[in-house]
Amino acid sequence: MARRHRSVAERHLTTARLQQAYALRLAEAEAAGGGARPLFMAGVAEACGTRSAALTLIGRDLSQLAVAASDRPSRGAQDLEYVLTAGPGRDAARDRRVVYASGASLERRWPGYGSGLFALGLRSVAALPLNVASDCIGVLTVFDLSSALARAGKLREVAAALADGVLLGPDADPGLYGGTDLRAVVHQASGMLSEQSGRSPGDALALIKARAFALGVPLETVAQRVISGELELT
């Protein structure tokens, strides 16, 4: 019982630290004259000892419902996993356990994802499921960590704080203060393509993903071109 109370207390403390770090970043940005709004995930990455971290909310079919990232490489990695429907986040959510890989093991385990990760300048990944009761609501994916740190309890504390405090707690903000992307443009484009081509929404989305992967560009780029009529997919 004492161990459980200590665990809960540490989780609340980690949540408070993440919130405080974001509040400080926000105050600094406002003092500097505004500009780009700081990203909550930047503080999460810092708490994990790195610059690149991402959080994805998932559905029961393990599909990404929303994503938030600390920087471009981590966002690119989440888009890559979304396109390929394969990667550490998906495995962590499916098995509800921590997944870690680095170096050559990345390509052996997830060939397309591994090579794509290298192209983004990332060399290691740790994915931690956000488990709540009997369900998994998302995944925290952290990049470029040492193997020792990837297996450290600190990452588990951050993941637990995100699940129980930031996303679902009484003062929760699932939108991570405006830093969460619901992929609205991608879903709008797949809906339009489905209507125009007579394909199912799933097949239309698969076409957009395939074209983005083939061109090596972000999903949103292809989606915007579909919406504008600049690109036709058949």
C-alpha positions, -999 to 999 in steps of 0.1 A, spaced: 0 0 0 28 24 9 45 16 -24 13 24 -43 9 57 -25 45 67 -33 39 58 -70 7 79 -71 25 108 -54 54 107 -78 30 106 -108 12 138 -95 46 154 -90 57 146 -125 24 160 -139 29 192 -119 65 195 -132 53 191 -168 26 217 -163 50 241 -146 77 237 -174 50 246 -200 38 276 -180 74 289 -178 79 284 -215 47 303 -222 57 332 -199 91 334 -216 75 335 -250 50 362 -240 79 383 -224 98 380 -256 70 395 -275 48 365 -285 58 347 -316 52 309 -320 33 294 -291 56 269 -272 49 232 -276 39 212 -245 57 182 -260 90 201 -259 88 200 -221 79 164 -222 110 156 -244 131 176 -220 118 157 -190 128 125 -209 163 137 -215 160 143 -252 148 169 -278 125 146 -298 93 130 -284 58 125 -296 25 115 -282 -2 97 -302 -38 90 -292 -50 57 -307 -83 39 -315 -92 4 -307 -79 -7 -341 -45 9 -331 -49 37 -357 -36 71 -348 -64 95 -339 -43 125 -330 -6 133 -327 15 159 -309 53 162 -313 82 183 -298 100 189 -331 100 181 -368 120 148 -366 96 133 -340 66 145 -360 81 130 -392 85 97 -374 49 96 -363 37 104 -398 59 76 -411 44 51 -387 9 64 -396 16 59 -433 32 24 -429 9 12 -401 40 -3 -386 64 8 -360 73 9 -323 42 29 -312 18 4 -328 37 -25 -312 38 -9 -278 0 -2 -279 -8 -37 -292 14 -56 -266 9 -29 -239 46 -29 -230 77 -8 -236 94 -12 -270 130 -2 -276 152 -4 -306 183 13 -320 208 11 -348 206 -18 -372 178 -35 -352 154 -7 -363 156 -18 -399 155 -55 -391 123 -50 -370 105 -24 -392 123 -22 -426 105 8 -440 101 26 -407 138 20 -397 152 34 -429 128 64 -427 139 71 -392 175 72 -402 166 97 -430 152 119 -403 184 118 -384 171 96 -356 190 65 -344 170 50 -315 134 49 -303 115 39 -271 77 36 -272 57 34 -240 20 26 -239 -3 50 -220 -23 23 -201 -54 33 -182 -73 5 -164 -78 -22 -190 -72 -1 -220 -44 17 -239 -53 52 -249 -21 62 -266 17 60 -268 46 82 -258 74 77 -283 109 91 -274 138 93 -297 176 92 -295 181 79 -260 208 56 -246 196 20 -240 200 25 -202 179 56 -201 153 41 -224 147 13 -199 148 37 -169 118 42 -146 118 80 -154 102 74 -188 75 53 -172 68 81 -147 64 106 -176 41 82 -195 19 76 -164 17 113 -157 6 120 -193 -21 93 -192 -35 100 -157 -28 137 -153 -25 155 -185 -49 136 -207 -75 123 -183 -71 141 -149 -94 167 -134 -74 195 -150 -67 176 -182 -62 191 -216 -62 163 -243 -53 190 -268 -20 197 -250 -27 234 -251 -32 236 -289 -3 213 -298 -23 183 -308 -31 176 -345 -63 157 -353 -52 153 -389 -83 172 -400 -68 180 -434 -59 144 -441 -94 132 -432 -110 160 -453 -90 150 -483 -98 113 -479 -135 121 -476 -134 142 -508 -114 115 -526 -139 88 -515 -168 109 -527 -152 116 -561 -138 81 -568 -165 59 -552 -138 43 -531 -143 35 -494 -129 61 -470 -103 36 -459 -91 30 -495 -90 67 -502 -69 73 -471 -46 45 -482 -41 62 -516 -31 94 -499 -7 76 -476 9 57 -505 14 89 -526 29 107 -496 53 78 -490 62 76 -527 70 113 -530 87 115 -496 65 144 -485 43 150 -454 7 136 -455 -7 171 -451 11 182 -483 -6 156 -504 -39 161 -486 -39 199 -493 -31 192 -530 -61 168 -532 -84 194 -516 -72 222 -539 -77 200 -570 -40 203 -578 -36 165 -574 -59 137 -587 -55 102 -573 -71 74 -592 
